[in-house]
């Protein structure tokens, strides 16, 4: 049963979250709350439960009446709001309790948690595509991976769901442990330990400690799927009582890949190697780094009872499901725009640059001019300048044709490229998105490949939008975001 399928009443919600019913006409047990559960009053529909959360700039309680007018059956709130509501001390905590209560009503479902410093969303999408071959699957939408987004995903599951794939982000020690307490996983996938948000964590050891909370939450009959190529991840085997399966390209991997090649759009082809035999895979997503993501998904699919051939077919037919992650669009004039502007850290930027370089040299007889349009990588703490400098230098070493660094925090990228010493005018720094767009409109030519990559706050998706002659994407959210891309 699920709150999304008409099984809940207002009284059931109050009991699950430990709240008091206010302003309800008649018996709360007679007020159906079939769902869905929403944070945005504009998404309210007949039967919805609107969760009123107080954000830094906007208080969701102010939109309770609008949600009710849109058809919401009730509101989960921290104070009476003049419409049927369950009043609690903390709306976000109550949302987590509601998700846990809903999950307890679904004993036939298996929870798969996915974490890592980078690649979570891409892997989650590939994993969902694979597990759909093994049964009804619900997966995190976009990067709804924090204390708000994860419960919302859980509450989309119902009695028909067999696999629940949950992306788990963290900005500190204990965050993933909390998410696992909301939705205890039977399978935990850890991709890597990198430098994303190192400024908040304080160092790589703390990041590894946080990511490893996922495998610590597994029961002895669970499964830990670990990256054999990342020493910090592979060492997490000592932190779990669950069975361990490793994926990777090096020694010690149970699920691996060989004969990797890239096509003109940097989409990998490889032979999947498994204990049950090999199978050929041709991914529809770009970047050699996607091979490891695919191997992680394959490891879980095999454990779900799929054959190597079934896994390979699922991976080969899987399209990107989340926006702005190596999203490749070809213009009519032959310009290829690679929009990877959702988020950025040193590891993901290096992977994106390598993918860009591969696109440029895919046809040696007809090399393409490559552009790297890069913005700030946030939350790197004391390593900020050094990491931005390294990115600029790497662009030179990869022989990227042109580099455009956007915004004051990204200036060190352009300086790093210049100091590398092998460029003459190929690197430019511009103060803002509008200037970057003007430069690109003037200088990009048919056949060029343009990568756009930065942390979300930099807003570089507007550069890609402009190149594709699409209007900028607005974010009208009136509540705290359920996305936390750590």
N, C-alpha and C positions, 0 to 999 in steps of 0.2 A: 504494500500500500504506500501511497505517497500523497503529500499535500497537493501535489500537482494533478491528482486524479480523483478528486471529489470525496475522499475518505475521511476528511477532517471536519470537525465543527469548531466553533469559536471556543467552546469549553475544552475541546481536545488540545487546542493551541495553548490555552492558558495553563492547562495541567502540564504540558510538555515543557514549558519555559518557566513555570513557577510565577506566573503573573496574575493580576486581577483584571477581571472583565469590567469595562466601564462603557456607559452610554449604549448598551445593547438593548434592543427592543425584545422583551420577553425572555424566554429560556435560552441561554447561550448554547446549550446542547442542540437547539433547533436551528441555529444559524450556521449554514454550511460555509466552509472556507476551502473551496476546491483548488485554489491556486490559479496562476503561478504566484511565486513569491518575488517581489520586485523592490528595488531601491529607488527607482525613478518614478515619480507619480505619473509621468506621461506614458509610462509603460503599463499602467494599471488597466485591467480589463475586467469584465464581470467575473466575480469570484476570487479576485486576486487578494493577496495579503501584502499590504504595503508596509515596509519596514522603515520607520522614521529614524534616521541616524543624524546626529549632530556632527557637521563637518567643520573644517577650519573657517570656511567662508559662508556656508549655507546651512541652515537648520532644517532638516527634513520634516520636522513637525509642522512647519509653516505650510507644507503642501499636502497635509492629511486630508483636508476638505476637497482638494482637487482630485486626489486619488479616489476618494469616495464618489465624487461626481463622475469619475471615469468608470465606475463599476466595482471598485474594490469592496469586498465583503467586510474587511476589517483592517485595522492598523496595529502594528506592533510598535509601541511607543514608550517613552519615559515619563510621560505625563498625559492626563486626559486631553483629548483633542477635539471633542465635540461630535465625534462619530464613533461607531462601534470600535472598540480598541481593547487590546490586552496591554496593560501597563506594567512595566518592569523597571528595574533600576538601571539596566544597561541594555540598549537595544541590540548592539553588536553581539554581546555575550548571549543574549536570548536567541538571536538568530542561530548561533552555534549550537545551542541546546536543542532547538527545533530540528536542526539538521541531524543531530545525533539520534534524536527520538525517531525521526523518519527512517534513518538507516537501520535502526534496530528492528523495524517492521519488515525488513527486506533480507531475510536470511539466505536467499538463493543468490545473492550478489557478491562478487569479489571486487575488492578495492585495490587499484594499482596506483601507487604514489610515484611521482617523477620529480626529481630535483637535480640541481647542478648549477654551477655558476653561469653557464651559457648553454643554449640548445634545448632548453626545457620545452618551449612551445612547439618547435619543429618536431621534436621527438614525440611529444604528446599527440600531435596530429598524425604522425606516421603510426604510432601505436594504436590509436583509435581505428585507423583504416585496417590494420591487421586484425585486431580483436573483433571487429564487426563480422569477420568470417567465422568467429567462434560463438557468436551470440549477440543479442541486443546490447549495444554499448552506448553509454553516456560519457562524454568527455568535457573537460574544461573548455569553455568558449574563450578564444583569444588567450589572454594571460590573467584570467580571473583566479589568481593563485594565492590570495591573502586571506585574512580573517573574515573578510566579507565575501570575496569571490568564491572561496572553496565551499562554504555552506550553501550558497546559491546553486552551485553545481550539484551538490549532493541532493538538494531538494527537487532536482529535475528527474531523478531516478524514480522508477516505479516497479511494480511487481514483475514486469516483463524484462527488466534490466538484468543482464548477467555480468556485465563488466562496467565498472565505474572508474574512469581514468582521471586522476586528479593531479594537476600541476601544483607543486608546492614551492612557494618562494619564501625567502627569509631576509630580514634585515638585521638579525641579531640572534644570539644564542637563545634557544627556547621557542623560537617561532615555529619551526617545523614540528617540534614535539607537541605544541598546542594544536596544530592542524591535525596531527595524527590522533590526538585525543578526541577530536571531533569526528574523524573518519578513520578508524584503525585500519591500516593497510594489510592485505595478505601478501602483496608483492610490492617491493620497493626498488626503484631504479635510480641509481646515482650516476650521473654522466661525467662530472668533472669537478675539480676544485680549482677555480681561477681567481682572478683579482677583482671581479665585479663587486662593487660596494665595499672594497677593502677599507675605505675610509670610515665606514660605519662599524664594520666588524673589528677593526684594529689590527688585522694581520691574517695571513693564510691559515695559520693553525686554528684560529677562531672560525674561519669559514669552513674548514674541514670538520671541526667539532659540530657546527650547526647542521651541515648537510648530512652528517652521519646520524643525526637524530632519527632520520627516516628508517634506517636499518635497525636501529636500537628498538624501534617500536614494533618490529615484526615478531610474531609468535614463533615457537620452534617449528611449527608446520608451515611457516611462510617461506617466501623466496626472496633473496637479495640478488639483484642483477647489477653487477659492478663492472666498471670500466677497467679492464686489465692493463691498459696503457697509461693510466694515471695512478701513480704510486700512492697518492693520498687517498684515492678512492678504493683501490685494491686492498689497502690496509684496513678498510672498514669491515672486512670479513671477520676480524677479531672482535668487533663490537656487536655482533648479532648472533643469536642462537638459531637463526633460520638457515636453510640450505642456501648455498651460494653458487651462482652461475656467472661466469665472466664473459664479457664481449670485448673485442678489440682487434688490432691489426698485428700485435706482437705475440711473443711467446706467452703461454698461460691462458689464452683465450679459448673458451669452449665454443663460442660462436664468432666467426671471423670472416674476412673478405680477402680475396686475391684477384689479381689481374684487373686492377682498377684503371679505368680510362674515363675521360671526360669528352662530351660532345661539344658542339659549337656554343651551347648555352651553359657549359660547365655542369651538365647533368651527368652524374656518375653511372657508369655501367660496371658491374663487378660480379664475380662468382661468390655466392654465399656458401660458406663452409660450416657445416653443423655436424653434430654427432650422428644425425640421421641421414646424412648425405648432402651433396651439393645442389645448388639451383642457381640459375642465372637471374640477375636483377638489373633493370634499367630504370633508375629513378626519374621522376618528373619534376624534382626540385633541384635547385642549382647549388653547387659548391661541393668540393671534395669532403668537407667536414660533415656533410650529410650522410656519408657512409657510416660513421660511428653512430649517428642517431638511428639510422636504419638497423644497424646490428643490435642496438639495445631493444628496438621494437621487435626484431626477429626473435631475440632470446625469450621475450615474454610470449610471443605467439607460439613458439615451439612448446613452451611449458603449458600453454592452453590446449594443446593436443593437435595443433595444426601441423601438416606436413611441410617440409622445406619448400615444396612446389607451391603449396597454398600461400605460405608466407611471402615467397618471392613474387607471386602474382599480385598479392595485395599491395606490396611495396611498389611494384612497378606501375600500378594503376592509381596510386595515391597522389592527389593534387594537394598543393598548399591550401590549408583551410584558414589560416590566420593572416591578416593583412600586414604588409610592410615588413615582411621577413623574407629577404631575397626574392621579392616579388618581381618577376621579369615580364616586362611588356615591350613589345616591338612596335615602333611607330611605322606609319605607312612609308616614310622616307628611309627606313632602314636603321634609324637610331634605336638602340636598345637601352631602356631605362631599367635599372635594377634598384628598386625601392626597398632598402633594408633599414629604414629610418625609425623603426619602432623603439629600438634600444641599442646601446653600444657599451662594450667594455673592451679592454685590450685584446682578449682572446677572440671575441666575435669580430672585431675590426680586422684582425690579421686574417681570419678565415675568409671574410668578405673580400679583402684585397687579393687574396690568392685566387678566389673565384673569378674576380674581375680580370686578373692577369691571364687566367686560363681562357676566358672568352676572347681576349684580344689575340691570342696566339693559336687558337683552335685550328685555323687554316693557315699554315706557314706561308703558303704562296700568296695569301691575301690577308696579311695582318690587319687588325682593326685598331683604331686609335681608342685609347681607354682614358676615362676621366674618373677620378676619385673625388667626390664632393663630400667632405668630412666635417663634422661638427664636434662639439664637446663630448667627452666621455666623463660622466659625472661620478661623484662619490668615490674617488680614488685616493683621497686623503693626501698624505705627504708625497705620494708617488705621482701626483697629477702631472706635473711638468715633465717628468722623466718618461712617463708612459705616452704622453702626446708626442714628445720628441721621437720616441722609438717608432711610432706609427708613421710619421713623416719619412723617417729614414728607410723604413720597410717599403714604402711606396716607390722610392727611388730604386732600391735593390730589385724589386719586382718588375722594374722597367715600365711602370704605369706612365702613360704619355703626359697627362696633365693632372695636377693636384690643386683643388680649391678648398682651402680651409675657411670655415664660416663662423664668425663670431669671435669676440675677444678671447674666451677661454680656449679656443682652438688655434690660437696664433702659434703656439709652440709646435703644432704639426707642420705648418709651413716653414718655420725656422729650422726644424729638424731636417726637412727635405733639402733646404738650402745648404745646411752645414754638412750634409752628406757629401757634397762637393761635385757630384756628377751631373747636375742639372744646370741649365742656363735659361731662366725665364719660364720653366715649365710649372713652377710652384707659385700660387697666388694666395694672398689672404684678403678676405673681404669682410666688412663689419657686420653684415646682416643678410637675411634670406633674399630680400629684394635685389640687393647688389649682385648676389650670386646668380639669381635668375637672369638678370640683365646680361651678365658676362656669358652665361651659357647660351642664351638666345643668340648672342652675337657670334659665338665661336664654335658651337657644336655643329658638326657637319654630318650629312647622311653616312651611315655606316659606323658611326662612333658608338661606343658603349659607355654609359654613364652610371656609376654607382653612387647612391646617396645613402650615407650612414652616419648616425649620431644618436646620442641619448634622446629620449622622447622630448625632454624639456626644450631641446634646441629647435624643435619644430621644423626639421628639414624635410618632412614629408611634403611640405608646401613647395619645395624645390621640385620634387618628382611630379607633383600635381601640375605645376606650371609647365614642365617639359612635356607632359601628356595632354596639355590644354584642358585639364579638368579643374573645377573649382576646388579650393582648399577644403579639406575635411574639417568640419567643426566638431567640437566636443561639447555638447550641450548639457552634460551631466550636472544635475543639481545636488548631488550627494557625493560623499567620499567614494573614491574609485574602488571597485572590487578587484582592480588589477594592481599587482605589485611585482614588477619584473625582476626581482632579485634572484 
